[in-house]
Amino acid sequence: MSTRANRYTATVVAREQLTPHLVRVVLGGDGLAGLVSTGIPDEWVGLVVPGQFQSRYYTVRSWQDGLLTLDVMVHDVGLVTEWVARDCVGDEVVVTEPKGAFAMSDDARWLVLVGDLTALPAIARISEWHLARPGDRTIAVHAEVPDDLSAYLPAEVREHTTWLTPPAPGRSDLAEVVRGLELPAGDGYFWMGGESAQMRAIRTHLMRERGLPGAAYHVMGYWRSVVRRQPRAVDPGPIWRAGKAAGKSDEQIWAEYDAARDA
Ligand SMILES: Cc1cc2nc3c(=O)[nH]c(=O)nc-3n(C[C@H](O)[C@H](O)[C@H](O)COP(=O)(O)OP(=O)(O)OC[C@H]3O[C@@H](n4cnc5c(N)ncnc54)[C@H](O)[C@@H]3O)c2cc1C
């Protein structure tokens, strides 16, 4: 079986600077025909920008009427950062098949979402998914972002959102924030995305100190705080599927994903 993801060629049809650190890119064109959403609310695609061969992963903010919207964080340096900082309308890019990992059980009564700016598009989509589902479930969001993005989340979720400021550019305190959180009682689901070292610490904390079962949380490294060396772009999809097929716990699977990126 080939593990190579399907690839789609797309054209940038719009670019909008939402805030100083967040740029919306809308992709369109016939090349996207055949792209199918997984329906999983944290789904992402790999994006290859012109002149590059390495991909970077971006959440599908929306896929509607043949238009694929990605919200891209602008940081100090980076392949996609430098590309998106200029007028990229008309550029041709490549995206891979969407994949997702969010898996909240129907029994879960609460949902807690934590992330930095790279995870905010996923938090917004998961929030929309939560609001569209019938049932009596609570939601709480903790977002560590450098800009005022209070209007980015649906109004009903904003009142349950705590906004945090990153300690410094390219740094995150989310592991410390999560250690201090009081999670609701009963069955629930904890989802988190952000800097990889913080995510590793939180997986260990949730498992060992809180005793959360693996099915009750999903914590994923979205980027890595290193000055020179970048983690390899590793597609989490095959690792996730192979791990699940082998009966591994989420904790084991994401540890393997981290190891593959660091290799
Ligand atoms: C499943 C998944 C979904 C994602 N969804 C999104 C999304 O919707 N929007 C989004 O913006 N990002 C998202 N990311 C994160 C994004 O893939 C990374 O931030 C990516 O490294 C950015 O690429 P780049 O080419 O701009 O920078 P790179 O060339 O990868 O990095 C260059 C330098 O910037 C630093 N750096 C990288 N990312 C950050 C950061 N976020 N903050 C501070 N410094 C950083 C690195 O340490 C390095 O020094 C997602 C990641 C995953 C795994």
Ligand as a Chemical Component Dictionary entry (heavy atoms), coordinates in Angstrom:
data_LIG
# 
_chem_comp.id                   LIG 
_chem_comp.type                 NON-POLYMER 
_chem_comp.pdbx_formal_charge   0 
_chem_comp.three_letter_code    LIG 
# 
loop_
_chem_comp_atom.comp_id 
_chem_comp_atom.atom_id 
_chem_comp_atom.alt_atom_id 
_chem_comp_atom.type_symbol 
_chem_comp_atom.charge 
_chem_comp_atom.model_Cartn_x 
_chem_comp_atom.model_Cartn_y 
_chem_comp_atom.model_Cartn_z 
_chem_comp_atom.pdbx_ordinal 
LIG C1  C1  C 0 -1.532 19.152 12.275 1  
LIG C2  C2  C 0 -0.944 20.552 12.231 2  
LIG C3  C3  C 0 -1.783 21.631 11.935 3  
LIG C4  C4  C 0 -1.273 22.930 11.900 4  
LIG N1  N1  N 0 -2.115 23.969 11.608 5  
LIG C5  C5  C 0 -1.607 25.228 11.525 6  
LIG C6  C6  C 0 -2.450 26.332 11.164 7  
LIG O1  O1  O 0 -3.637 26.186 10.869 8  
LIG N2  N2  N 0 -1.880 27.572 11.121 9  
LIG C7  C7  C 0 -0.553 27.779 11.422 10 
LIG O2  O2  O 0 -0.092 28.914 11.369 11 
LIG N3  N3  N 0 0.261  26.752 11.765 12 
LIG C8  C8  C 0 -0.229 25.491 11.812 13 
LIG N4  N4  N 0 0.603  24.456 12.141 14 
LIG C9  C9  C 0 2.001  24.771 12.492 15 
LIG C10 C10 C 0 2.884  25.023 11.274 16 
LIG O3  O3  O 0 2.927  23.833 10.470 17 
LIG C11 C11 C 0 4.300  25.397 11.768 18 
LIG O4  O4  O 0 4.240  26.574 12.538 19 
LIG C12 C12 C 0 5.289  25.545 10.617 20 
LIG O5  O5  O 0 6.565  25.187 11.098 21 
LIG C13 C13 C 0 5.362  26.942 10.057 22 
LIG O6  O6  O 0 6.134  26.879 8.868  23 
LIG P1  P1  P 0 7.146  27.995 8.375  24 
LIG O7  O7  O 0 7.621  27.487 7.058  25 
LIG O8  O8  O 0 6.496  29.348 8.399  26 
LIG O9  O9  O 0 8.316  28.012 9.450  27 
LIG P2  P2  P 0 9.478  26.946 9.614  28 
LIG O10 O10 O 0 10.438 27.028 8.457  29 
LIG O11 O11 O 0 8.864  25.628 9.880  30 
LIG O12 O12 O 0 10.187 27.480 10.936 31 
LIG C14 C14 C 0 11.227 28.461 10.925 32 
LIG C15 C15 C 0 11.549 28.994 12.310 33 
LIG O13 O13 O 0 10.381 29.491 12.930 34 
LIG C16 C16 C 0 10.175 28.867 14.212 35 
LIG N5  N5  N 0 8.760  28.568 14.292 36 
LIG C17 C17 C 0 8.076  27.654 13.561 37 
LIG N6  N6  N 0 6.759  27.693 13.875 38 
LIG C18 C18 C 0 6.647  28.659 14.832 39 
LIG C19 C19 C 0 5.563  29.180 15.531 40 
LIG N7  N7  N 0 4.347  28.736 15.320 41 
LIG N8  N8  N 0 5.804  30.177 16.435 42 
LIG C20 C20 C 0 7.044  30.654 16.653 43 
LIG N9  N9  N 0 8.114  30.189 15.983 44 
LIG C21 C21 C 0 7.920  29.212 15.104 45 
LIG C22 C22 C 0 10.975 27.624 14.202 46 
LIG O14 O14 O 0 11.428 27.254 15.483 47 
LIG C23 C23 C 0 12.124 28.009 13.300 48 
LIG O15 O15 O 0 13.118 28.673 14.038 49 
LIG C24 C24 C 0 0.111  23.152 12.179 50 
LIG C25 C25 C 0 0.946  22.057 12.448 51 
LIG C26 C26 C 0 0.425  20.772 12.480 52 
LIG C27 C27 C 0 1.345  19.612 12.782 53 
# 
loop_
_chem_comp_bond.comp_id 
_chem_comp_bond.atom_id_1 
_chem_comp_bond.atom_id_2 
_chem_comp_bond.value_order 
_chem_comp_bond.pdbx_ordinal 
LIG C1  C2  SING 1  
LIG C2  C3  SING 2  
LIG C2  C26 DOUB 3  
LIG C3  C4  DOUB 4  
LIG C4  N1  SING 5  
LIG C4  C24 SING 6  
LIG N1  C5  DOUB 7  
LIG C5  C6  SING 8  
LIG C5  C8  SING 9  
LIG C6  O1  DOUB 10 
LIG C6  N2  SING 11 
LIG N2  C7  SING 12 
LIG C7  O2  DOUB 13 
LIG C7  N3  SING 14 
LIG N3  C8  DOUB 15 
LIG C8  N4  SING 16 
LIG N4  C9  SING 17 
LIG N4  C24 SING 18 
LIG C9  C10 SING 19 
LIG C10 O3  SING 20 
LIG C10 C11 SING 21 
LIG C11 O4  SING 22 
LIG C11 C12 SING 23 
LIG C12 O5  SING 24 
LIG C12 C13 SING 25 
LIG C13 O6  SING 26 
LIG O6  P1  SING 27 
LIG P1  O7  DOUB 28 
LIG P1  O8  SING 29 
LIG P1  O9  SING 30 
LIG O9  P2  SING 31 
LIG P2  O10 DOUB 32 
LIG P2  O11 SING 33 
LIG P2  O12 SING 34 
LIG O12 C14 SING 35 
LIG C14 C15 SING 36 
LIG C15 O13 SING 37 
LIG C15 C23 SING 38 
LIG O13 C16 SING 39 
LIG C16 N5  SING 40 
LIG C16 C22 SING 41 
LIG N5  C17 SING 42 
LIG N5  C21 SING 43 
LIG C17 N6  DOUB 44 
LIG N6  C18 SING 45 
LIG C18 C19 SING 46 
LIG C18 C21 DOUB 47 
LIG C19 N7  SING 48 
LIG C19 N8  DOUB 49 
LIG N8  C20 SING 50 
LIG C20 N9  DOUB 51 
LIG N9  C21 SING 52 
LIG C22 O14 SING 53 
LIG C22 C23 SING 54 
LIG C23 O15 SING 55 
LIG C24 C25 DOUB 56 
LIG C25 C26 SING 57 
LIG C26 C27 SING 58 
# 
